[in-house]
Amino acid sequence: MKLHSSDDGFKKISLDSNDKRNILVESEHNIVANKNTIISIVVIFATIIVGVYFVITKKDSLFSPKEDEITPVSSVQLKFGGKNYKLNHSAYTKDTVINIASFEKNENWQGQHDFDTDIVNEGESSLLLESRDNEKAETYIENKLNLSKYEIFKFAVYLKTDPSDVESVRLYFGNKNKSSYYVYPITNLAKGWNFLKIPKIKFSSVNASKESLVQPTLSEDETASNANPLEVSSLNWDKVERVGLEVTSRANATATLNFDDLRGLTSEDYLDEWLTANPLFLDLLKSSPDNITLQAKNVGAATALLKKIGGVSNFTFKAKLVPMVVNARSGFFIRGDYKTNYGYYFMIDGVGGNRWQILKYGLVDDKGTQTILKNGVINNFAVEESQPLWLKVEARGDNMKFYISTDGKSYTKLGEINDSEFKQGGVGIAVYDSGVTLFDDFEFQQ
């Protein structure tokens, strides 16, 4: 670079080739730097805009597939391939179930108890036991029982008072003077009815044959009993002579409980025939000394489907039922899905009633909704206590016909519908309104 004087008095600068090249390089660097700055600013603004978009739309990605690009989930049912299916409980021997105690007034219960005819699960009464201020209330019945083959005990317990007021509740099977017994502590009771399933293996033994049972933590009285083994007799499950209950409240509190329907089952194999959301919905009951039948109660679930019969459309289905509760509907579940309860229902009134209904439960505006398709009354009929009746459904395409019989032979048509929402599904039973109903003699044909 050179400095010159000009005629007009101004100084001039002349650049040689190297200077020109250096200036050009420096200009290029400045331009590149400016471009990088602009790009950085654009990236920052774009990131902010995308972040705000995610917050506003709550979407996981801008690159979600379009609606028509999402692969739909295919839902199918395995179809029943046979022409006929029958299920009745005559195959069960009479000793499959044992009724241990019904807690009725004609049973010879001893001790601190009362009978309650208002809060009842089965029969006419339940047994009421109350403890106050940490004092143990006990009641028992003397009954010679062979329980060696029964692996599960079912029991209904109603808690009237606050659960926090209960110190302990115990069920025991013992010898006549209770020097030896098997005991089960009943815990985690909720207010209201509790339907218990107690495996025999969960009982603890006190001076009794353990049979793989766990030795409990003993009370002072039980420890004293153990200190004199020669004064006590051994006990096995085949020689039970006494069934008892103990209730103890906490200090400065009252615990009041009702007990009903204690029975033993050899197994729960009968559940293998059914699909239901809760196994408490189904039970086996000895309805007479020689008769075992299926009992369904509206506890934990409202429906059950026959496991082998699925994906059916055109069929005839019938069964015998005995409603046992006043104003409690029960009947059939048709073309149903037990997980969602979607399907058709054919319901008859409880004891003393004469109403019938054909219902549908499905989606309406994306909400599960029950719709009454048909209903009516039978003028010259009322459901009688302990008296069976028979229901029948004939389904062909969109058309379904519904019948009732009092003898299982001569059927009267109650209603008919044409509806196309549920074209196939399973068949089974339903119980509403805290009801209890006996079912048997299922027949299916397609």
Secondary structure per residue as TSV (DSSP state, phi and psi in degrees):
chain	resnum	aa	ss	phi	psi
A	1	M	-	360.0	134.0
A	2	K	E	-127.7	147.3
A	3	L	E	-108.9	127.4
A	4	H	E	-123.7	153.6
A	5	S	E	-100.1	137.0
A	6	S	-	-108.7	168.8
A	7	D	T	-65.6	-28.4
A	8	D	T	-84.4	3.2
A	9	G	S	94.4	-6.6
A	10	F	-	-89.3	147.5
A	11	K	E	-88.5	139.5
A	12	K	E	-118.5	148.8
A	13	I	E	-114.2	131.7
A	14	S	E	-116.3	140.3
A	15	L	-	-107.6	136.3
A	16	D	-	-85.0	178.7
A	17	S	H	-65.3	-34.8
A	18	N	H	-67.6	-40.5
A	19	D	H	-64.3	-42.5
A	20	K	H	-59.5	-41.7
A	21	R	H	-65.1	-40.0
A	22	N	H	-64.5	-39.7
A	23	I	H	-66.4	-41.6
A	24	L	H	-61.3	-42.0
A	25	V	H	-63.4	-43.7
A	26	E	H	-63.5	-37.8
A	27	S	H	-64.8	-42.4
A	28	E	H	-61.2	-42.5
A	29	H	H	-59.9	-41.3
A	30	N	H	-64.3	-41.1
A	31	I	H	-63.1	-44.6
A	32	V	H	-61.7	-43.8
A	33	A	H	-61.6	-41.7
A	34	N	H	-64.3	-41.1
A	35	K	H	-62.3	-44.4
A	36	N	H	-61.0	-39.6
A	37	T	H	-63.4	-44.0
A	38	I	H	-62.7	-44.1
A	39	I	H	-61.5	-43.1
A	40	S	H	-60.6	-43.7
A	41	I	H	-62.6	-43.0
A	42	V	H	-61.4	-44.2
A	43	V	H	-61.4	-43.1
A	44	I	H	-62.1	-47.0
A	45	F	H	-63.2	-39.9
A	46	A	H	-62.9	-41.6
A	47	T	H	-61.9	-43.2
A	48	I	H	-62.5	-43.6
A	49	I	H	-62.9	-43.7
A	50	V	H	-63.6	-42.9
A	51	G	H	-60.4	-44.4
A	52	V	H	-62.8	-38.2
A	53	Y	H	-61.0	-44.2
A	54	F	H	-62.5	-42.4
A	55	V	H	-63.9	-42.9
A	56	I	H	-71.2	-45.8
A	57	T	H	-89.8	-15.4
A	58	K	-	55.9	37.5
A	59	K	-	-97.7	149.9
A	60	D	S	-80.9	-25.0
A	61	S	-	-158.7	147.5
A	62	L	T	-76.7	-9.9
A	63	F	T	-112.2	30.1
A	64	S	-	-63.2	145.5
A	65	P	-	-66.8	151.4
A	66	K	-	-66.5	158.9
A	67	E	G	-56.9	-39.2
A	68	D	G	-78.8	-2.8
A	69	E	G	-98.8	-8.9
A	70	I	S	-77.9	130.8
A	71	T	-	-74.8	120.8
A	72	P	-	-69.5	150.5
A	73	V	-	-85.1	126.6
A	74	S	-	-92.4	126.3
A	75	S	-	-114.3	123.1
A	76	V	-	-133.7	164.1
A	77	Q	-	-125.1	140.9
A	78	L	-	-70.1	128.2
A	79	K	-	-88.2	144.5
A	80	F	-	-73.1	120.9
A	81	G	-	-89.5	-13.1
A	82	G	-	-82.1	168.2
A	83	K	S	-91.7	-31.5
A	84	N	E	-135.9	152.1
A	85	Y	E	-150.4	134.5
A	86	K	E	-132.1	144.3
A	87	L	E	-145.0	120.9
A	88	N	-	-140.7	166.0
A	89	H	G	-103.4	17.8
A	90	S	G	-68.7	-18.5
A	91	A	G	-69.1	-20.0
A	92	Y	S	-82.3	132.7
A	93	T	-	-73.4	159.3
A	94	K	G	-65.0	-22.0
A	95	D	G	-92.8	13.0
A	96	T	G	-64.3	-33.7
A	97	V	E	-127.3	140.6
A	98	I	E	-124.8	127.8
A	99	N	E	-84.9	107.2
A	100	I	E	-81.7	-46.0
A	101	A	E	-154.5	136.4
A	102	S	-	-104.7	-12.3
A	103	F	-	61.1	41.5
A	104	E	-	-97.5	164.0
A	105	K	T	-66.0	-22.9
A	106	N	T	-81.4	-3.8
A	107	E	S	-86.4	142.7
A	108	N	-	-88.3	68.2
A	109	W	E	-77.3	143.0
A	110	Q	E	-124.1	152.4
A	111	G	E	109.6	-157.5
A	112	Q	S	-91.6	87.4
A	113	H	-	-149.0	170.8
A	114	D	E	-145.5	168.5
A	115	F	E	-110.3	141.2
A	116	D	E	-119.8	122.4
A	117	T	S	-99.5	-1.2
A	118	D	S	-92.7	-42.6
A	119	I	S	-103.2	101.3
A	120	V	-	-137.8	137.1
A	121	N	S	-99.0	-44.1
A	122	E	S	-134.3	146.1
A	123	G	S	75.4	-150.4
A	124	E	S	-98.4	-21.5
A	125	S	-	-152.4	166.3
A	126	S	E	-124.0	168.0
A	127	L	E	-100.5	129.7
A	128	L	E	-105.7	132.8
A	129	L	E	-131.5	131.0
A	130	E	E	-132.2	134.4
A	131	S	E	-121.1	140.2
A	132	R	E	-127.6	140.1
A	133	D	T	51.1	49.2
A	134	N	T	71.6	10.8
A	135	E	-	-88.1	136.7
A	136	K	E	-78.8	126.8
A	137	A	E	-104.0	130.1
A	138	E	E	-133.3	142.7
A	139	T	E	-141.0	152.7
A	140	Y	E	-154.7	162.8
A	141	I	E	-132.0	137.8
A	142	E	E	-89.2	121.7
A	143	N	E	-157.1	120.2
A	144	K	E	-78.2	120.3
A	145	L	E	-133.5	142.3
A	146	N	-	-106.9	101.9
A	147	L	-	-105.4	17.8
A	148	S	T	-64.4	-31.4
A	149	K	T	-93.6	-5.5
A	150	Y	-	-93.8	122.3
A	151	E	-	-101.4	-15.3
A	152	I	E	-135.6	137.4
A	153	F	E	-116.4	134.4
A	154	K	E	-108.7	141.3
A	155	F	E	-152.6	136.9
A	156	A	E	-108.4	123.9
A	157	V	E	-129.3	128.0
A	158	Y	E	-111.3	122.4
A	159	L	E	-99.4	115.7
A	160	K	-	-83.3	-39.2
A	161	T	S	-95.9	-178.2
A	162	D	-	-68.2	135.2
A	163	P	G	-56.6	-31.2
A	164	S	G	-71.2	-10.9
A	165	D	G	-88.1	-3.6
A	166	V	E	-93.5	123.7
A	167	E	E	-85.3	-50.6
A	168	S	E	-159.3	149.6
A	169	V	E	-134.3	129.1
A	170	R	E	-135.5	138.5
A	171	L	E	-109.1	134.3
A	172	Y	E	-139.7	152.8
A	173	F	E	-120.2	123.9
A	174	G	E	-139.8	-178.1
A	175	N	-	-80.0	-178.6
A	176	K	T	-62.8	-38.1
A	177	N	T	-101.7	9.9
A	178	K	S	61.2	29.5
A	179	S	S	-81.9	-18.6
A	180	S	S	-135.5	138.1
A	181	Y	E	-165.3	162.5
A	182	Y	E	-106.1	135.3
A	183	V	E	-133.9	143.6
A	184	Y	E	-130.6	119.9
A	185	P	E	-79.7	124.1
A	186	I	-	-91.0	117.1
A	187	T	-	-123.7	172.0
A	188	N	-	56.6	40.2
A	189	L	-	-76.5	140.4
A	190	A	-	-102.3	159.3
A	191	K	S	-66.4	135.8
A	192	G	E	100.8	-161.8
A	193	W	E	-74.7	137.5
A	194	N	E	-125.1	123.9
A	195	F	E	-105.8	110.8
A	196	L	E	-101.8	142.8
A	197	K	E	-120.4	114.2
A	198	I	E	-116.6	110.0
A	199	P	E	-68.2	140.6
A	200	K	G	-57.1	-35.3
A	201	I	G	-60.4	-18.6
A	202	K	G	-85.3	-7.9
A	203	F	-	-75.4	143.5
A	204	S	E	-97.8	156.8
A	205	S	E	-112.1	140.0
A	206	V	E	-125.4	108.1
A	207	N	S	56.9	30.3
A	208	A	S	-127.4	161.2
A	209	S	-	-59.7	125.1
A	210	K	-	-71.2	-39.9
A	211	E	T	46.0	51.7
A	212	S	T	70.3	14.8
A	213	L	-	-84.6	158.2
A	214	V	B	-91.6	132.8
A	215	Q	-	-69.2	129.9
A	216	P	-	-82.9	171.3
A	217	T	-	-78.5	120.9
A	218	L	-	-89.7	148.7
A	219	S	-	-79.1	175.9
A	220	E	H	-61.7	-42.1
A	221	D	H	-63.3	-41.7
A	222	E	H	-69.5	-35.3
A	223	T	H	-65.7	-40.1
A	224	A	H	-63.2	-38.3
A	225	S	H	-63.8	-39.8
A	226	N	H	-67.3	-23.7
A	227	A	T	-71.1	-14.2
A	228	N	-	-126.6	69.9
A	229	P	G	-62.8	-23.2
A	230	L	G	-74.0	-17.6
A	231	E	G	-90.2	-4.1
A	232	V	S	-117.3	157.0
A	233	S	-	-106.4	154.2
A	234	S	-	-76.9	162.3
A	235	L	-	-139.6	137.0
A	236	N	-	-121.0	162.7
A	237	W	G	-63.9	-19.5
A	238	D	G	-86.4	0.0
A	239	K	G	-130.1	38.3
A	240	V	E	-71.3	135.7
A	241	E	E	-124.8	-6.9
A	242	R	E	-148.0	135.1
A	243	V	E	-120.5	125.8
A	244	G	E	-137.6	163.0
A	245	L	E	-133.2	142.2
A	246	E	E	-129.9	136.0
A	247	V	E	-130.7	130.3
A	248	T	E	-130.1	128.0
A	249	S	E	-89.7	170.0
A	250	R	-	-78.9	166.3
A	251	A	T	-61.4	140.8
A	252	N	T	58.6	33.8
A	253	A	-	-144.5	167.2
A	254	T	E	-125.7	132.9
A	255	A	E	-118.5	122.2
A	256	T	E	-124.2	124.8
A	257	L	E	-135.5	148.7
A	258	N	E	-112.1	143.5
A	259	F	E	-125.2	140.0
A	260	D	E	-154.2	150.8
A	261	D	E	54.7	73.9
A	262	L	E	-100.6	120.6
A	263	R	E	-140.6	160.7
A	264	G	E	-118.0	145.5
A	265	L	E	-126.1	141.8
A	266	T	S	-69.3	-32.6
A	267	S	-	-165.8	179.5
A	268	E	-	-116.6	34.2
A	269	D	G	-61.9	-25.2
A	270	Y	G	-60.8	-24.1
A	271	L	G	-68.4	-17.4
A	272	D	G	-64.4	-17.9
A	273	E	G	-85.6	-5.7
A	274	W	E	-130.1	156.3
A	275	L	E	-117.9	122.2
A	276	T	E	-151.2	155.4
A	277	A	S	-72.9	-20.2
A	278	N	-	-150.5	121.1
A	279	P	G	-64.0	-17.5
A	280	L	G	-64.3	-17.3
A	281	F	G	-64.8	-29.9
A	282	L	E	-117.1	143.2
A	283	D	E	-151.1	164.0
A	284	L	E	-104.1	139.2
A	285	L	E	-131.7	137.9
A	286	K	E	-87.8	96.8
A	287	S	E	-79.9	-16.7
A	288	S	E	-152.6	169.6
A	289	P	T	-54.3	-27.7
A	290	D	T	-119.7	9.2
A	291	N	E	-123.5	122.4
A	292	I	E	-106.2	133.7
A	293	T	E	-139.6	165.8
A	294	L	E	-86.9	130.8
A	295	Q	E	-111.5	131.8
A	296	A	E	-120.3	127.4
A	297	K	E	-128.0	142.7
A	298	N	S	-74.3	68.0
A	299	V	S	-130.0	117.9
A	300	G	S	78.4	-20.0
A	301	A	-	-160.4	166.7
A	302	A	S	-122.8	-10.0
A	303	T	E	-139.8	159.0
A	304	A	E	-150.8	144.1
A	305	L	E	-116.3	144.5
A	306	L	E	-65.7	123.7
A	307	K	T	-61.1	-37.8
A	308	K	T	-77.5	-17.5
A	309	I	-	-105.8	103.2
A	310	G	-	-137.0	155.0
A	311	G	S	63.2	30.8
A	312	V	B	-97.6	150.2
A	313	S	-	-121.4	-50.3
A	314	N	S	-113.0	118.0
A	315	F	E	-167.1	168.7
A	316	T	E	-121.9	131.2
A	317	F	E	-134.4	131.9
A	318	K	E	-146.1	159.0
A	319	A	E	-164.2	162.5
A	320	K	E	-97.5	142.4
A	321	L	E	-144.5	153.2
A	322	V	E	-131.1	96.6
A	323	P	E	-63.9	141.9
A	324	M	-	-122.1	-2.2
A	325	V	S	-127.1	138.4
A	326	V	B	-66.2	138.0
A	327	N	T	58.7	30.7
A	328	A	-	-120.7	115.7
A	329	R	-	-77.9	147.1
A	330	S	E	-155.4	163.3
A	331	G	E	163.9	-137.1
A	332	F	E	-105.6	151.9
A	333	F	E	-118.0	116.7
A	334	I	E	-120.2	136.2
A	335	R	E	48.3	48.7
A	336	G	E	-104.3	165.2
A	337	D	E	-124.8	111.4
A	338	Y	T	-69.0	-20.7
A	339	K	T	-75.6	-36.4
A	340	T	T	-104.3	-17.1
A	341	N	T	68.1	13.2
A	342	Y	E	-70.8	138.4
A	343	G	E	148.9	-167.4
A	344	Y	E	-104.5	150.4
A	345	Y	E	-129.7	136.2
A	346	F	E	-118.1	106.1
A	347	M	E	-118.0	139.8
A	348	I	E	-117.8	155.5
A	349	D	-	-68.2	165.5
A	350	G	-	-82.5	-170.0
A	351	V	B	-54.9	130.6
A	352	G	T	87.7	-9.8
A	353	G	-	-98.5	168.2
A	354	N	-	-140.6	19.2
A	355	R	E	-88.7	153.1
A	356	W	E	-137.0	154.6
A	357	Q	E	-143.8	145.3
A	358	I	E	-116.0	116.2
A	359	L	E	-117.1	160.7
A	360	K	E	-134.8	133.3
A	361	Y	E	-119.7	120.0
A	362	G	E	-162.5	-170.1
A	363	L	E	-84.2	128.5
A	364	V	E	-131.8	116.2
A	365	D	T	54.8	44.6
A	366	D	T	65.5	18.9
A	367	K	E	-126.6	140.2
A	368	G	E	-65.1	121.7
A	369	T	E	-136.5	136.3
A	370	Q	E	-97.0	131.2
A	371	T	E	-120.8	131.7
A	372	I	E	-84.2	113.8
A	373	L	E	-86.2	-39.5
A	374	K	E	-151.7	149.3
A	375	N	E	-154.4	164.9
A	376	G	E	-176.8	-174.5
A	377	V	E	-130.0	155.1
A	378	I	-	-107.3	108.2
A	379	N	T	-63.3	-37.5
A	380	N	T	-106.0	33.8
A	381	F	-	-147.9	145.9
A	382	A	-	-146.4	141.6
A	383	V	-	-66.3	126.5
A	384	E	-	-102.8	147.3
A	385	E	T	-63.4	131.2
A	386	S	T	68.1	8.3
A	387	Q	-	-103.0	126.5
A	388	P	-	-76.0	156.2
A	389	L	E	-140.6	164.9
A	390	W	E	-122.9	138.2
A	391	L	E	-115.3	151.5
A	392	K	E	-144.3	142.1
A	393	V	E	-127.2	133.8
A	394	E	E	-115.7	117.6
A	395	A	E	-117.3	125.5
A	396	R	E	-140.3	104.2
A	397	G	T	61.8	-129.9
A	398	D	T	-79.5	-10.6
A	399	N	E	-96.2	133.5
A	400	M	E	-136.5	136.7
A	401	K	E	-120.0	144.7
A	402	F	E	-128.7	132.8
A	403	Y	E	-131.9	160.8
A	404	I	E	-136.9	150.3
A	405	S	E	-144.5	150.5
A	406	T	S	-103.3	-3.8
A	407	D	S	-131.5	-1.0
A	408	G	S	78.0	6.9
A	409	K	S	-123.6	-53.7
A	410	S	S	-98.5	116.1
A	411	Y	-	-107.6	144.1
A	412	T	E	-112.9	129.5
A	413	K	E	-74.8	128.1
A	414	L	E	-99.0	-39.6
A	415	G	E	-163.4	167.9
A	416	E	E	-148.1	139.5
A	417	I	E	-133.2	158.1
A	418	N	E	-126.4	111.2
A	419	D	-	-148.6	137.8
A	420	S	-	-113.0	7.8
A	421	E	S	-66.5	-46.4
A	422	F	-	-111.9	108.5
A	423	K	-	-89.6	-21.1
A	424	Q	-	-156.3	167.0
A	425	G	B	163.3	-160.4
A	426	G	E	-97.6	174.0
A	427	V	E	-127.8	145.7
A	428	G	E	-176.0	-144.0
A	429	I	E	-129.1	161.8
A	430	A	E	-145.8	144.6
A	431	V	E	-137.2	127.5
A	432	Y	-	-114.0	176.4
A	433	D	T	59.5	38.4
A	434	S	T	57.6	31.1
A	435	G	-	-83.6	168.6
A	436	V	E	-136.1	127.4
A	437	T	E	-140.3	142.1
A	438	L	E	-93.9	136.3
A	439	F	E	-127.2	147.2
A	440	D	E	-167.8	175.6
A	441	D	E	54.2	56.3
A	442	F	E	-78.9	133.3
A	443	E	E	-134.8	130.8
A	444	F	E	-130.3	138.2
A	445	Q	E	-145.3	138.4
A	446	Q	-	-139.2	360.0
